[in-house]
Amino acid sequence: MLDLLQKMFGKETIGSKDIAKERLRLVLVHDRINVSPQFMESLKDDMIKVISNYMDINEQEMEVNLTTSKSTVALVANIPVNRMKRGCTLED
Amino acid sequence: MGEVIVITSGKGGVGKTTTTANLGTGFALLGKKVVLIDADIGLRNLDVVMGLENRIVYDLVDVTDGNCRLKQALIRDKRYDTLYLLPAAQTRDKTAVSPDQMKQLCHDLAEDFDYVLIDCPAGIEQGFKNAIAGADKAVIVTTPEVSAVRDADRIIGLLESEGKEGPKLIINRIRPQMVKKGDMMDIEDIIEILAVDLLGIIPEDEYIVISTNRGEPAVANPVSMAGAAYKNIVRRLMGENVPLMNFDSQDGFIDKVKKMFGFGG
């Protein structure tokens, strides 16, 4: 019925496979984001290791999260810095 | 040592059991010694698809519980000398077997057989974990539908987290006419989304219904398109380089004749 109406008003009907593909793409973005707590912990630990080479950070207050909007996913980290490490700024 | 291959999908009804039956029969047609394990405990079906339902004495759980020897539970398919079935228990549930027991079982069978094919139950719970435990390789069956592809993606993730890398994909029940009209996702669409290797494509084929009714896998039928596609997959699993089936030539007279003589697909 919708197809018929679209045809009557001269609209190009797109194949439903494109709709399927786009819906699938979006649903998988969200599905794939459901990572385990262990995954997030191990990511956090690695981040701490790297960042600690450059600055002292407050590990207790640190927050690392994956956030999703309608079509994108972002890794958002909020890391309070206690102080910069002196040596690093001099090295190069 | 033979190769242990699990056939899985996540979603139910996409053709795992049909695929297991056809690949198994296909291997046997080429003279390979093959055993099919129905890992769907409580909902066994591979026996009826194979037409062997009247010959079951012992089942998988009888073997793991030690009620019988492994050899006693194997049913030999009288039509093909080298084809065997280990049926699932019907009156037990998935918790009757553990992943470690399945690993041992697969290991024991791989010593005697060229190929051990495991028909995995739908879902991602213990039945799935049991079915993949002893597998060297995984074959994922999907159909060109949003729900089936989504579940396949989940399964690929779970297989990876269990250390089973490089699963191969079978896209089942493709309807070339609908693909042509743009009303069904095509092979490229699905491969792009799932980012896995393609093992083969199976066209929608009425003969699958008929062959399931009869308990005779379609792969043994010379005119079934799906049967020919399964034959190709069997050869690919054996390491041969077989080009994908071309559905466009579906109705040509010459192709029909070729298929009759086993050259098609």
Interface residues (C-beta under 8 A of the other chain):
Chain A: I14 G15 S16 K17 D18 A20 K21 R23 L24 R25 V27 L28 D31 R32
Chain B: E145 V146 V149 R150 D153 R154 G157 V179 K181 G182 D183 M184 M185 D186 D189 I193
